[in-house]
Each structure stands twice: as structure tokens, then as C-alpha cells.
Amino acid sequence: MAVVGGPTANDRVGGGSICITRAEKGIGRGQALAVEKVAEARREHFKATGEYIPICSDGGNGTAHEFLIALAFGADYIMGGKIFAATLESPTEFVDVDGVRCKRYWGEGSYRANGAARYGDTDGTLAFAEGVETAVPYVGTVEEFMTATRAKLCATLISCGSGSLAVFRKNARIERISPASMIDTVQRFRQSNNDLQSHSRMTRPRLALLASGGGANVRAIIDACEAGVIDAEPALVIVTDPRCRALEFAEGAGIPTIAMPKGKRASNGDLDVLLHDALVTFEIDLVVLAGWLSLIGHRTVNAFVNRIVNVHPSLLPAHGGKGCYGARVHESVLNAGDTRTGATVHFVDEHYDNGKIIEQVALNVRDTDTVESLTERTLLLGIYLYITVLGKLVKNWESR
């Protein structure tokens, strides 16, 4: 590769968590051996030319200890498709596999990806797959995973008396761990983790998610709670429209649901009474408005002071108030000629969009923005902000 001008060497030769080339075609080698052999060729090339070729370990690396083995054998950097596929930011859906929260993952050579351009015949068809479709255990956000992984890598280098990767490669010794030892370690870890999760479930605050529309915020918050990004229990979902997709997301997660009345009954105070009683009955700690369009009444507000929150798709107090929701907010922003908009998370009182602001995040309005583009951009921004703020609010909830 160096002779033909390749800037780096990728050692992915049929091995990997998602690649089945070795099984299907009988070529390739394991990841550790692949790195080792490519590193040997790199040393010979360096002796002959003085040119150092970086090596990328690509295939099957999914944990800090696997990263360390690749680095010890000579890799300079590591491909992390398996890990990034397991994060919150991955666009694939969550799935439950034998009680384990996972995200879907498939290889470019799989039938689902239909990578005929790379793996197919000359006629553009894929005669057989060189990759599979599977699921990988959820690991949290990219930031959470990388922060923890970096800490583990640094701790291992320190334990090996190594202040750099070069010294680590020199000092590292690879030894085989017996299956019995590895099984015992994994079992102890799982038991400890289960104990921690059981304690967490007993002490986490209970959330009620209130929605009137498509349910995008509800789905994101449920996923964030299940992932531990928000350390709380979604205990109830309430809607004002039985067609709201939030019901679907709640039922899929096993969360109780209630459909509240609309129209005249909602305007004469019955909604306030019903809402208050439902929240008290389900022992709710924090009420989260997630696309809820009805005004929260006096009885409910007084019972949950500073325990009802909402996200609004503008920089309040601008473009808020009665009737200013959804596309109307963005129409107002564009008609006013504002150069900035954003999202606001605030506590809820008896008036629309009037409670104390908790946190805001802004974005620039582009010359090419339309109501539709602002809707999409502020929706994503608002979800990110909401999850971040909720994560902060539920921390140390018992001390409130």
C-alpha cells in the first residue's frame, strides 16, 4: 500500500464484528494477528525507506481492552463502527434482545445494506453477503462512552508504567486469560451492575410525559431514560388525542397511558382536576410537557410548583404565549426578521410560556430558512436541550 502511495494501512482483512468474509470466502485472519503482521511489514518498510505508515485496526473492536490489545500490537488508531452504532446518536432504532437494550447494526456487505457496488458482481447484483445484520448492546452517548474509554486507556498505560503509546508498545506483554477466569470476572461484573440498577430503580424520580402531537419528544425522553442519560422512570404518559403517537411509544415501553378529554370538558376545569388526580395517583415527581398544548390549571400548578417543565421552540419570551406553537412560532420568527432563534426549557405556571427560564440554546436563522427548515432544526435542538436539562434536574432528586 505504501508503494502505491497509500497514506495509511487498514488491516481489515475479513475479520470483524459485522464482517463474515472469512466464513464465506475462507480468506483473512483474526484482528490481533492482522495488526501484528501489518506492523511487521511497516517496520521493514520503515527500515528501507524511513517512511512511517500509520495502521488502523478495523474490525471487531468494541471495548477498551480490545482497543488496548490493538494498540499493543502496533495500531495507531482504531475503527469504531460497532461502538458508534451502539450509541444514542446512532440513527438506528432500539430493540430488546433477551432483556438487553440494544441498537440495530448491519454491515456494508449485508443484504440489508445491499452494497452491490462494492461487493457485488459486474451486473450490480449481490450474489452472497459478506456482512450480517445484528444488534449491539447500548452503551450510552458518544461522549459518555469515549470519556470512560479514555479513562480506562490512560489507567492501563499508567499501570504498565507507560507515558506514551510508544513506551506502552515496548512494555506490553500479551498473555492468554483462561476461560474460567474470564467467566468469573464477567459474572461478578454483571451481578454488581444488576445490584446498582436495582438500587437506581428504587430511588429514581417518576416522570409523567404529557403530549398532544406526534410524540417525538416523548420517544426521545423514554429512550434517554432507558439509556440512563436521564436517571428517572417514565411512569405515565398522558395525551389529549387518542391518535397521538406518544401512546404507541409508551405502550412499546410498557408505560401506563391515559387519554384526557378535549373540547368543552377541557375548558371548564375538568381537565385540571383529572390531570391533578392522575399525577397524584401515579405518585409523579416531575411533570414533563412534551408537545402538550393545553393550559395547565391552577390546581395542578399549585400541587407541582417547580415540578412542571416545558420546552418551547424559540428564545422566550419572544414568540411565545397563547396560540404560538408549532409552525406558528417559526412563522413569527421569520416575519419578525429575527437573526437568531432557538429553544427554551422553562418551569410552567398558569400562563402559556411564562414560567421561569431554566436554560436556552440559540441558533442562527439562515437567509434560506423556511418554516419547515426551522421546524426541523429547532426540533432537534429542543430535544437535545430538553434531555440535557432533564438529566440535570433529576440528579440528587431526593435532596430537593
N, C-alpha and C positions, 0 to 999 in steps of 0.2 A: 504494500500500500504506500509506503514511504517513497519507493522508487517512482511510482506514477503520480506522486505529488499529493497524497492524502495527508491532511493536517493532523489527523488523529487516527487511532486504531480502535475499532469497535470489535469486541471479542465475541459477539453474539453468534455462535455457530451451532444453531439448532437446539440450544438449551434455553430454558426459561419457564416461568410460572404459567405462561399462556401459550407458549410455542410447543408444538408436537412434531417438529421437523425430524428430530431424532427417531421418534417412534414410527413415523410414516415413511421416512426415506432412508433410515439407517445411517445418517451422517451426523457429524457434530460430536461434541464432547461436553462434559459437565462444566459448570461455570468456574469452579476453582481451578480445574486443570486448564481450562481455556485461558484464564488470566495468566496463569503461570507460564504456559507455553508462549503466549504473545509477549510476555515480559522478557523471556529468554531471547526471543528474536529481536526485541527492542535493544537489549544490551549489546547484541552482536552488531546491530546497525549503528549504535552509538559509537562503539569502538572503531568501526570502519569509517564513519563519516563525521562524528562529533555532533550529529543531529539527534535531539531527544524527541521521541514521539509519545505524546500522552495516550493513555489507554483508558477506554470507557468499558466498565464492566456492565454488560447489558443482558439481563435475563435472570429472573427469579429472586432478585434481592428485595427483601421485604422487611427486614428487621435490622436493628443496629448491629447485632452480632454478625449478620451476613454482610453488612457493609464493611465491617472491620476485617473480615476474612478476605474480602476482595481487595481492600487497601493493603493488607499484609502481603498478599501475593503480587502486588505491583500496580493495581489500578490507581489512576489519578482522579477519576470521578465515576459516578455511578448513575445508571439509568434507573429511574424510579417509577415506571409506569404502573406497576402493581400497587404501590403505595398511594400515588396520587389518585388512582382510581378508587381508593378506599376512603377518601376524604369527603368532608361536607361539600367542598367546592366542585367535586366531580359531578357532571351533568346527569349521570345515570341515576335510576331510581333505587330506593331502599327495598330490600327483600329480607324475609325471615328464613333462615336456614337452620333447622333443628334448634330453634330458640335463640339463635345468634343473629344480631343485627348486621346485615351485610349490604354491599352495593354491587350492582352488576358490573361485569368486566368481561371484555372479549378481545381476542387478538385480531390483528390486521389480516391474518391468513385464515380466519374462521369463515364459515359460511355466512354468518350474520353480517360480518363486515364486507363480505364479497369483494375482497381485494384482488380481483382478477387481473388488474393492470400490473400488479407486482408478482403475483403467484400463479396466475392463470396461464392457459395455453395461448397460442398465437391467435386463436379465434376469439379471445376475450372471455372464455368460459373458465370456471374454476372446477377442474376435474376432481380434485380432492382437497381437503382442508389441511393447512399446516398450523392452525391455531384453533383454540376452543373458546366456548362461551362458558363463563363460570360466575362465581360471586366471591368477593373478598371481604373479610371481617372489617367493619367500620372502625376507623382509627381517630376520628375527630376532624378538626380543621387542619389545614396545611401548617398553619403557624404552630398549633399545639404539637403536632407530630414532629415537626422539624426542631422545635425548641427542645423537646425531650430527647430526640435522637442526637442532637448536637451535644447535649449534656452527657449522654452515655458515651459518645465517641471521645470526648475530652477526658472523661473519667478513666476510660480504658487506657488512653495514651499515658496519663499520669501514673496509673498502676503499673504500666510497663516501663516507667522511667524514661518516657519519650516526650521531648518537647516539640517534635515535628514529625511529619509523616515519614520523612527520610530516615530518621532515627528509629521510628516505630517499625518500619520495614526491616531494618537491620536487627532490631531486638526481638521481634515477634517470633514465636515458635508455635507451629500448628500441631495440635495433638487431638487424637480421636477421643470423644467422650462416649462412655459406654451407654447403651440404650437404657439400662436400668437407672443410671444416674440422671439422664435427661428426662425420663418419665417422672421420676420422683420430684425433680425441680419444677416441671410443668404442673404437676398435680398440686404441689404446695402453693404455687402462684395462683392457680385457679381458685383454690379454697380461700386464700387470703382476699382475692378480688371479690368473690361472692359475699364474704363477710362484710366487706366495705360497702358493696352495693346494697345489701340488706339494711345496713345502718342508714345509708343515704335515703333509701325509700321511706324509712320511718320518720325522718326529720325534714324531708323536703317540703317546701310550701306547696299548697294546692292552688292550681290556676283554673279560672273559668275563662274560656275564649268565646267572645261574642262576635258574631258575624252576620252580615246581611247580603253579601255579594258572592264573588267567585271563590273565596276561601283560600287565596294564595298565601296570605299571612298566617292563617290557621295551619296550613300544611307545613310551612316553614318553621313555625314555632313548635309544633308537635315533633318534627324531625330534630330540631335543636334540643328539645328536652330529652328525647330518647338517646341522643348522642352525648348528653352530658354537658353540652355547651351552655344550656340553661339548666341549672341544677334544681329543677322543680318538677312537679307531677301535674300534667294536664288532666284535671279531674272532671271537667264538664265542658261541653260545647253547647252554646245557646244560639239559635238563629231566629230570624223573623220571617223567613221564607223557607218552606219545606223543600224547595228546589235548590237551595244553596248547596254548593259542592262541599262546603265545610262539613256537612253531615256525612258525606262519603268518606272524607279523610278521617273523621273522628271514629266512625264505625270500623274502618280498617285498622285503627289503632286500639280498638276496644274501649273507647271513651264514651261515657253516657252522654246522651243528647236530649235537648228539649227544643221544641219549636214553639215560639211565643206567638200570640195573636197579633194581627195587624189591623189597620183601619180604625173604626170608631172605638173599639175596646182599648186600643193602644193609646188613644188620645185622652181618655177620661180617667187616667190614673191607674187603671187595672194593670197595665204593663209594669209600672213601678212596683206595685205590690207583688205581682207574680215573680218579677225578676229578683226582688229582695228576698222573698221567701225561698226561691230556688238556691240562691247563693248561700243563704244561711243553712239550709237543709244539707247541702253538699259540703259544708264546712270549708268554704273557699277563703283563701288568704289574699289572693291578688286577682283582680278582675282585669282582663286584657281585652280591650276593644280592638278587633281585627277586621276592620271594614264594617263596623256597626253604625248604622245611620240614624237610629232613634235616639232621642234625647234621654239621658239618664235622669230619673226623677229624684225628688227631694229625699224620699225615704231611703233609697239605695245609696245616694251620695253620702248622707249622714252616717249610715252604718259602715261605710267603707272609705272614710276620709284618708286621702293619700294612699289609697289601695286600689284605685281605678286608674288605668293608664290608657293612652291612645296614641296612635301615630297619624300624622296629617301630612299630605304631600305638598307642603310649602313651608316657607320660613315664617311661621307665625310670629306676630299677629297678622301679618299680611296674608291676604287671600284665604281667610278663614271665616267662620260664622255660619249661621243657618243657611242652608241651600248651597253652600260652597263645598262640594265634594266631587270626587271623581274627575271627569273631563272638565267640569266647570272650573275647577281650580286652575288647570293649565290654560284654559281659555282666558281666564282673568290675568294670569301672568303674562301671556303673550299680548293681550290687549293693552296692558299697562306699560309694555315696553321694558319690563324688568330685564336686567342683565344677569341676575342670579335668582335661583330658586333652590329648592332642596326638600328636606324632610324634617319634621319636628316630632319628638316624643314628649308628651306632657301629661300631668295629672289631670283628672276630669272633675269638673264641678257641674253645677246645674245649668250651665250655659254652653253652647256649642263652641268648641275650640278655644276655651277661655282659661283653662286651669294653668297652674304654674308650669313653666317650661323646664323639662329635665335636661334635654340635650338636643342639639340641632346639628345637621350637616348640610353643607351647601354644594351646589354645582353651578357651573356657568351655563347660561342659556345661549345656545348657538344660533347663528343667523338662519340656519336651515331647520331649526326645530319647529315641529308641528305639535298639535295637541297629542297626537298618537305617540310621537317620539318622546315627548316629555313624560307622558304617562308611563311608558316603558322604563325610562331612565330613573324616574323618581320612585317607581315601584321597587326596583332592585335596591336602590339606595335606602329606601324606607325599611325594607325587610332587614337589610344588614344592620341599620341603626337600631331597629327595634330589638333584634336578637341580642345585640351588644348591650343595650340598656337593661333589658330584662335579666340578662346574665349578671349584671352588677346589682340590680335591685334584690335578687333572691339570695345573694351571698349573705351569710350570717343572719338569715331571716329571724331566727329565734331571739336575736338581740334587739329587734325592733320594738 
